[in-house]
Amino acid sequence: MKNLLSSHKPRRIVIIYNPTSGRWRQSRFAHILVALKKTGCEISVWETSSPGHATNLARMAADGAFDIVAAAGGDGTINEVINGLYGSACVLGIIPLGTANVVAREIVQSFSPDAIAHTLAFGPIKEITIGYANNRRFIMMAGVGFDANIVAGVSINLKRKIGPFAYVLQAFREASSGQTIRFHVQIDTVDYLASSVIVCNGRHYGGPFIAAPGAGLTNQDFQILLFKGQGSFSLLRYGLALIFNRLGTCADVEIVSGKQIVIFGSMDQPIQVDGELLRGLPLYICKDKATMKIVYPR
């Protein structure tokens, strides 16, 4: 460790921290800060105070005063930060404090405070591709249908209390609603019909689960999951298949590679982008022209 420290100039790191998480996450963040300070890095912490504030703080941090802008929170906080950093040369860091922590799992980031601190202080910097969906950038995914409705309906307070199980409870509510939805999807000008669509830039979905094995943050194509089934039985099958990383084996799930996607449907249907909600179909998705730099674990 001493040789590693002596061969690296200490990084200047600003942490954009979402303090609205539960008490145990605040304690965990405090341990991460202690570990980071031991690395010799220069640390600043900027707390968010409202939805969208992380984007504004990231824009302020993108002036070149910092080597790394680290998002401390869930995937929604990370999404806000990347939208604020867009167009700058800043490097994104990840401090996973959320419910699913999909981005952290995608880059295989350990969740121990010492490992997170070591990554931010000494980890290699790599370029990744990001998605663009109706003026919103995303790292991992964008979707419509059952998963967007689950995100729209889940209780924030319940999510803080029981974590990912809040999404499970909401999934049962969606399954019992009996709502029938159809989307018209164009993937590189080829037409499809689906009841739900998830456009994947990375392999992971909902936490540790692999939804799109062929996706990757350095790939030039998306993996698009087209769900054809309707109703509670189909949703149950999809959930079980996801748990066992076998979504692609379902006969009524089609996985297509593509670069440009347009999704048409009812205007009142929600859209989820990295777990954040948007409104207003049609949804236009493509790979963004610019890449983003991110700190990876060694």
Secondary structure, DSSP 8 states (H G I E B T S, - for coil): -HHHHHTS---EEEEEE-TTS-HHHHHHHHHHHHHHHHTT-EEEEEE--STTHHHHHHHHHTTSS-SEEEEEESHHHHHHHHHHHTTS--EEEEEE-SSS-HHHHHTT---SHHHHHHHHHH--EEEE--EEETTEEESSEEEESHHHHHHHHS-HHHHHHHTTHHHHHHHHHHHHT-----EEEEETTEEEEESEEEEESSSEETTTEES-TT--TT-SSEEEEEE---HHHHHHHHHHHHHTT-GGGSTTEEEEEESEEEEE--TT-EEEETTEEEE-SSEEEEE-SS-EEEE---
